[in-house]
Amino acid sequence: MTTTPQNWTPQSWRDKPAKQMPVYEDITALKAAEAELAALPPLVLQVKRAT
């Protein structure tokens, strides 16, 4: 599946094949970190350009 801006979602990366997977021994800590990151504002803001 090709991800384009039209069909991108925060979860769409999960549809990609895993080529290099780290081993997370503490899944609870992983889920907590994912939840914390999901609650933060985006790193790149969408800005409307005047044309």
C-alpha positions as CSV (number, residue, x, y, z in Angstrom):
1,M,0.0,0.0,0.0
2,T,1.3,3.4,-1.0
3,T,0.6,6.2,1.5
4,T,-0.3,9.5,-0.1
5,P,-1.3,12.7,1.7
6,Q,-4.9,11.8,1.0
7,N,-4.9,8.5,2.7
8,W,-2.2,9.2,5.4
9,T,-3.3,8.7,9.0
10,P,-1.3,8.6,12.3
11,Q,-1.8,4.8,12.2
12,S,-1.0,4.2,8.5
13,W,2.7,3.3,9.3
14,R,1.4,0.2,11.0
15,D,0.3,-1.1,7.5
16,K,3.9,-1.0,6.3
17,P,6.1,-4.2,6.4
18,A,8.5,-4.3,9.4
19,K,12.1,-4.4,8.1
20,Q,14.0,-3.7,11.3
21,M,12.1,-4.3,14.5
22,P,13.4,-3.4,17.9
23,V,12.5,-5.7,20.8
24,Y,10.5,-3.9,23.4
25,E,10.7,-5.9,26.6
26,D,8.2,-3.7,28.5
27,I,5.1,-3.3,26.4
28,T,3.4,-1.3,29.1
29,A,6.1,1.3,29.0
30,L,6.0,1.3,25.2
31,K,2.2,1.9,25.3
32,A,2.7,4.7,27.9
33,A,5.3,6.4,25.7
34,E,3.1,6.1,22.6
35,A,0.2,7.7,24.5
36,E,2.4,10.5,25.8
37,L,3.7,11.3,22.3
38,A,0.2,11.1,20.8
39,A,-0.9,13.8,23.3
40,L,1.8,16.3,22.3
41,P,1.4,18.9,19.5
42,P,2.8,18.0,16.1
43,L,6.5,18.7,15.4
44,V,5.7,20.3,12.1
45,L,2.8,22.8,12.0
46,Q,0.5,23.0,9.0
47,V,0.6,26.6,7.8
48,K,-1.6,28.1,5.1
49,R,0.3,30.0,2.5
50,A,-1.0,33.1,0.8
51,T,-0.8,32.7,-2.9
